[in-house]
Amino acid sequence: MSGEVHIYSDGSKYKGDWLDKKRHGYGIWIRPDGVKYEGEWENDKPDGQGTIYYSDGGSYRGGWKNGKKHGIGTLHYSDGRARSGVWEQGKLVEERDEIPKSTADCSALEQENLELQRKLEELESDTPAKKSRGISFAYLKRFNLVMGILHFLQGSAMLFFALTVDQIRDFRPPVWSYFLEFDTTAMRLVTRPEQLGEVPFAMFVSFFLFLSALAHFIIISPGANQVYVRDLKRGINIFRWYEYSLSSSLMIILIALLFGVYDIGALIAIFILNASMNWFGLMMEKINQYTDKTSWSPFVFGTIAGLGPWVVIAMHALGNADPAEVPGFVYAIIGSYFVFFNLFPINMILQYKKVGKWSDYLYGERGYIILSLVAKSVLAWLVFFGVMQPV
């Protein structure tokens, strides 16, 4: 089986020697996120002399044992720093200024590397994995264009209604500030409310969808698309999380206003909590590209942050009302958000558990894009028609 190419379900490829259906001998392994190992294998793990190239530009060249750095080697960081010495079980235990020449790859192995790499690159354009999934970076670029257009058309329709329909245009919930002042008559501190202004509600609903459309159009632009593709190979999409932190936070502010949350302090806190939920999602992806075992801490903290705003909204929507008198759209918004709130983290869980098609990060990325369109469209129109409630 020497020289056989195997493509794994997660999109990674191995070309090299085998023994009893395990990687054994010399071979090259390339992951979808750009990480590449070339060197000696034993019992399906790096063992012997080898070099790993990380997706951030760093690398390690030296000894390996049972899949971990072991022996003499040098770790090069992406910023130009380097650490050399003796490694044991993945940790540097004795630092040295120089390492023996014996750790350098011989010319014969380097030539084999080049030959194997060329063959692997030939597979990139037409691999069975890509045929079966039907998802490529070019496909995602077109998909983002279509999604951007759909968001833009919906936002335009909402903006038209906001400017032409009187009942929609005139719906402008107030925003209040509450602060303490000293009452000289009562000789004590009292709460003084002050209206800061009114929110042109319907126009802001359209802005919510325009933000999403803008994000999709940025992703397909030449420079940003290169970053998008590069990050997808590493299992990250920074555009998604920054866009969500703005668009979904604006939407939840509008839902809060619709349910009577008028305090400027509460609205700011709701915005920051919801944005933090998405920033934790970004942390989840950034942290786990470097870990062998998935760290779920950002996921848990993000879930807690995301629940906070809905506790406040539920208290205002249902806390002091007869459930039979609560308008139907209130239940529709809360129910639909509950469904979509769970679908997004479920998509992430399936990605990190590598369940079925979700072992391909691009499949999960497409899932996020579809969920984003459906969730935002349903919530936006429910909130938009909420302004038609009887005054």
C-alpha positions in Angstrom: 0.0 0.0 0.0 3.0 2.3 -0.3 2.1 5.7 -1.9 -1.6 5.2 -1.6 -3.8 8.3 -1.2 -6.6 8.3 1.4 -9.2 11.0 1.8 -10.8 11.1 5.2 -14.4 12.2 6.0 -13.3 15.5 7.4 -11.5 16.4 4.1 -8.0 15.7 5.3 -5.7 13.7 3.0 -2.8 11.3 3.5 -0.3 10.1 0.9 2.5 7.7 1.9 3.3 4.3 3.4 0.8 2.0 5.2 1.0 -1.1 7.3 -2.1 -3.1 8.3 -4.3 -0.2 7.1 -2.5 2.3 9.4 -0.1 5.1 8.4 3.3 3.6 8.9 6.6 4.6 7.3 6.9 7.9 5.5 4.0 10.1 4.4 2.3 13.5 4.1 -0.9 14.5 5.9 -2.8 17.6 5.1 -5.9 18.9 6.9 -8.6 21.2 5.4 -7.5 24.1 7.7 -4.0 24.1 6.1 -2.1 22.2 8.8 0.4 19.8 7.1 2.7 17.1 8.6 5.4 15.4 6.5 7.7 12.8 8.0 7.8 9.4 9.6 4.8 7.5 11.0 4.3 4.5 13.2 1.0 2.9 14.2 -1.1 5.7 12.6 0.7 8.5 14.5 3.7 10.8 13.8 6.7 9.0 15.1 10.4 9.6 14.3 11.6 12.6 12.4 9.0 15.0 10.8 7.9 18.5 10.2 4.5 20.1 10.9 3.4 23.4 9.3 0.7 25.3 11.2 -2.0 27.4 9.5 -0.8 30.5 11.2 2.7 30.2 9.5 4.5 28.5 12.4 6.2 25.1 12.2 8.0 22.4 14.2 10.8 20.3 12.8 12.4 17.5 14.8 11.5 14.3 16.7 8.1 12.8 17.4 6.8 9.9 19.5 3.3 8.6 19.6 1.9 11.7 17.9 3.7 14.3 20.2 6.9 16.3 19.9 9.6 14.2 21.5 13.3 14.3 21.1 15.4 17.1 19.6 13.6 19.8 17.6 12.8 23.4 16.9 9.5 25.2 17.1 9.2 28.3 14.9 6.5 30.8 15.8 4.6 32.8 13.2 6.1 36.0 14.6 9.7 34.8 13.8 10.6 33.6 17.3 12.0 30.1 17.7 12.6 27.6 20.6 15.0 24.7 20.2 16.0 21.9 22.5 14.8 18.6 23.9 11.1 17.8 23.9 9.2 15.2 25.9 5.5 14.4 25.3 4.9 17.6 23.5 6.7 19.9 26.1 10.1 21.6 25.9 12.1 20.2 28.8 15.6 21.4 27.9 16.2 24.5 25.9 19.3 24.7 23.6 20.6 27.4 21.3 21.4 25.0 18.5 20.2 21.5 17.4 22.2 18.9 15.6 22.2 18.8 11.8 20.8 15.3 12.0 17.3 16.7 12.4 17.4 18.3 8.9 15.5 16.4 6.2 17.7 14.6 3.7 17.5 15.5 0.0 15.8 12.2 -0.9 13.0 12.8 1.5 12.6 16.4 0.4 12.3 15.2 -3.2 9.6 12.7 -2.2 7.8 15.5 -0.3 7.7 17.6 -3.5 6.4 14.7 -5.6 3.8 13.7 -3.0 2.7 17.4 -2.6 2.2 17.8 -6.4 0.1 14.7 -6.5 -2.0 15.9 -3.6 -2.5 19.3 -5.2 -3.7 17.6 -8.4 -6.5 16.1 -6.3 -7.7 19.4 -4.9 -9.8 20.3 -8.0 -11.7 17.0 -8.3 -11.7 15.0 -5.1 -14.5 12.4 -4.4 -15.2 14.2 -1.1 -16.0 17.5 -2.8 -18.1 15.7 -5.4 -20.2 14.1 -2.8 -20.8 17.2 -0.7 -21.3 19.6 -3.6 -19.8 22.4 -1.5 -16.8 24.4 -2.6 -15.5 27.9 -1.9 -16.8 29.0 -5.3 -20.2 27.6 -4.4 -20.2 29.5 -1.0 -19.3 32.7 -2.8 -22.3 32.4 -5.1 -24.5 31.3 -2.1 -23.5 34.4 -0.1 -24.3 36.6 -3.1 -27.8 35.1 -3.3 -28.4 35.4 0.4 -27.2 39.1 0.3 -29.7 39.8 -2.4 -32.5 38.2 -0.5 -31.7 40.2 2.6 -31.5 43.4 0.6 -34.8 42.9 -1.1 -36.6 42.2 2.2 -34.9 45.2 3.8 -36.0 47.4 0.9 -39.6 46.2 1.1 -39.7 47.0 4.9 -38.1 50.4 4.3 -40.8 51.2 1.7 -43.6 50.3 4.2 -41.9 52.2 6.9 -42.0 55.4 4.7 -45.4 55.0 3.2 -47.8 53.3 5.6 -48.9 55.8 8.3 -49.6 53.3 11.1 -46.2 51.7 10.6 -44.4 55.1 10.2 -46.0 56.5 13.3 -45.0 53.6 15.6 -42.1 55.2 17.5 -41.6 53.7 21.0 -40.0 56.0 23.6 -36.6 55.6 25.2 -36.3 56.7 28.8 -33.5 57.4 31.3 -34.0 56.9 35.0 -31.7 58.6 37.5 -31.6 59.6 41.1 -31.9 63.2 42.3 -32.3 64.7 45.7 -35.8 65.9 46.5 -35.4 68.9 48.8 -39.0 68.7 49.9 -39.0 65.1 50.9 -35.3 65.3 51.8 -34.4 62.0 50.2 -33.3 60.6 46.9 -36.0 60.0 44.3 -36.0 58.4 40.9 -36.6 60.9 38.1 -37.6 59.6 34.6 -36.7 61.6 31.5 -37.6 60.7 27.9 -34.5 60.8 25.7 -36.4 60.4 22.4 -38.3 58.1 20.2 -37.1 55.2 17.9 -38.3 55.1 14.3 -39.1 51.4 14.8 -39.9 50.2 11.3 -36.9 51.8 9.7 -34.6 50.1 12.2 -36.2 46.8 11.4 -35.1 47.3 7.8 -31.6 48.3 8.9 -31.4 45.0 10.6 -31.7 43.2 7.3 -29.5 45.7 5.4 -26.7 44.9 7.9 -26.9 41.2 7.0 -27.0 42.0 3.3 -23.9 44.2 3.7 -22.0 41.4 5.4 -22.8 39.0 2.6 -21.7 41.5 0.0 -18.4 42.2 1.9 -17.7 38.4 2.0 -17.9 38.1 -1.8 -15.6 41.2 -2.4 -12.2 40.2 -3.7 -10.0 41.0 -0.7 -12.4 39.9 2.0 -13.2 36.7 0.1 -9.6 35.7 0.3 -9.7 36.1 4.1 -13.0 34.3 4.2 -11.6 31.3 2.3 -8.4 31.2 4.3 -10.3 31.2 7.6 -12.7 28.6 6.5 -9.8 26.3 5.9 -8.9 26.8 9.5 -12.4 26.3 10.8 -13.1 30.0 11.5 -15.5 32.6 10.0 -14.8 36.0 11.7 -17.3 37.7 9.4 -20.2 35.6 10.7 -19.6 36.4 14.3 -19.0 40.2 13.9 -22.1 40.5 11.7 -24.2 38.5 14.1 -23.0 40.6 17.0 -24.4 43.7 15.3 -27.5 42.5 13.4 -28.9 40.1 16.0 -28.2 42.6 18.8 -30.1 45.3 16.9 -33.0 42.8 16.4 -33.2 41.9 20.0 -33.2 45.6 21.0 -36.2 46.1 18.7 -38.0 43.1 20.2 -37.3 44.4 23.7 -38.8 47.8 22.7 -41.9 46.1 21.2 -42.4 44.4 24.6 -42.1 47.6 26.6 -38.4 47.6 27.6 -37.9 51.4 27.3 -35.0 52.0 29.9 -31.9 53.0 28.0 -29.7 51.2 30.6 -31.5 48.0 30.1 -31.4 48.3 26.3 -27.6 48.9 26.4 -27.1 45.9 28.6 -29.3 43.7 26.4 -27.2 44.8 23.3 -23.9 44.0 25.0 -25.0 40.6 26.4 -26.3 39.5 23.0 -23.1 40.7 21.2 -21.0 38.9 23.8 -22.8 35.7 23.0 -21.6 36.0 19.5 -18.1 37.0 20.5 -17.9 33.8 22.6 -18.8 31.9 19.4 -15.8 33.5 17.7 -13.7 32.5 20.7 -15.0 28.9 20.4 -13.7 28.7 16.8 -10.4 30.5 17.5 -9.5 28.4 20.5 -10.4 25.0 19.1 -8.3 25.2 16.0 -5.3 24.6 18.2 -6.7 21.9 20.5 -6.9 18.2 20.2 -9.9 18.0 22.4 -12.8 20.5 22.0 -13.0 23.1 24.7 -16.7 23.9 25.3 -16.2 26.7 27.8 -16.8 29.5 25.3 -20.0 27.7 24.1 -21.3 27.5 27.7 -20.5 31.1 28.6 -22.0 32.3 25.3 -25.2 30.4 26.0 -25.5 32.0 29.4 -24.9 35.5 28.0 -27.5 34.9 25.2 -30.2 33.8 27.7 -29.9 37.0 29.7 -31.7 39.4 27.4 -34.6 36.9 26.9 -35.2 36.7 30.7 -35.7 40.5 30.7 -38.0 40.4 27.6 -40.0 37.5 29.0 -40.6 39.4 32.3 -41.9 42.4 30.4 -44.0 40.4 27.9 -45.6 37.8 30.2 -44.8 38.7 33.8 -47.7 41.1 34.6 -50.2 40.0 32.0 -53.1 37.5 31.7 -51.7 34.9 29.3 -55.0 34.8 27.5 -54.7 38.5 26.7 -51.2 38.4 25.4 -51.3 39.1 21.6 -50.5 36.1 19.4 -47.5 37.7 17.8 -45.8 37.8 21.2 -46.0 34.0 21.5 -45.0 33.6 17.8 -41.8 35.7 18.4 -40.8 34.0 21.6 -41.6 30.5 20.2 -39.8 31.1 16.9 -36.8 32.6 18.6 -36.6 29.6 21.0 -36.5 27.3 18.0 -33.8 29.3 16.1 -31.8 30.0 19.3 -31.4 26.2 19.6 -30.7 25.5 16.0 -27.6 27.7 15.8 -25.8 26.0 18.7 -27.0 22.6 17.5 -25.3 23.4 14.2 -22.1 24.2 16.1 -22.3 21.1 18.2 -22.7 18.9 15.1 -19.6 20.7 13.6 -17.4 20.0 16.6 -18.7 16.5 17.1 -18.1 15.9 13.3 -21.4 14.1 12.9 -22.0 12.9 9.4 -21.8 15.7 6.8 -20.9 18.2 9.5 -17.4 16.7 9.6 -16.9 19.0 6.7 -16.7 22.6 8.1 -18.1 24.0 4.8 -21.3 22.0 5.3 -21.8 23.6 8.7 -21.0 27.0 7.2 -23.7 26.6 4.7 -26.0 25.6 7.5 -25.2 28.9 9.4 -26.0 30.9 6.2 -29.4 29.2 5.7 -30.3 29.5 9.4 -29.4 33.1 9.3 -31.6 33.9 6.4 -34.6 31.9 7.7 -34.3 33.1 11.3 -33.8 36.8 10.5 -36.6 36.8 7.9 -39.1 35.1 10.2 -38.2 37.3 13.2 -38.0 40.5 11.2 -41.5 40.1 9.7 -43.0 39.0 13.0 -41.5 42.1 14.7 -42.4 44.3 11.8 -46.1 43.3 11.9 -46.0 43.6 15.6 -46.2 47.4 15.0 -49.7 46.8 13.6 -50.9 45.8 17.1 -53.9 47.9 18.4 -52.8 51.0 20.3 
